[in-house]
Amino acid sequence: MHRGGGEDKAEGEGTKKKKKQGKPMFLKDYPRENLLKRKSPAADEEGDDKRRTYMDEQEALKRDMVRDMHNVAEGIAKAAQLVRQMYRLQKKLVEHARGAFKAMTARGHGMSSRRRGREARKLKEEEERKEMEIEKGRLRVLGVEELMSKVKHIKEVVGLGNGDEARELRAP
């Protein structure tokens, strides 16, 4: 029995050594280990020989902020461009769908008789309106010519004739 007991103690001591060597380090143990090794936590974060001043940190923050703002602006511009492209594609798709629907419907490829009649009446009314405008213009020209002939006749009757005779009457 003694042998078995001694073997158990030897095995127990071996397992304790294994436990110490293989003991995992937890996050709460890290600062303690650094203190024991005389390392400061700031040395790990900043670097061993370089310490940054407050102004250096502020400048770095400003540069990072400006870079981030530029990145955001570029992202917004790209997003706006994508929205415009999507709108154009949507518009084309709607036009294509309308054309496909028209082609598949019974009246999609031709006009109905009512519509053809309306179009013919509109064309006829438009032509009549244009003819009336031309006739009005012709009558205006005739009216002006007629008035000029009447004015000329009145001048002859009065004895004025042309513009030279009118000056002679005013001069004496």
Buried (B, 14 or more C-beta within 10 A) or exposed (E): EEEEEEEEEEEEEEEEEEEEEEEEEEEEEEEEEBEEEEEEEEEEEEEEEEEEEEEEEEEEEEEEEEEEEEEEEEEEEEEEEEEEEEEEEEEEEEEEEEEEEEEEEEEEEEEEEEEEEEEEEEEEEEEEEEEEEEEEEEEEEEEEEEEEEEEEEEBEEEEBEEEEEBEEEEEE
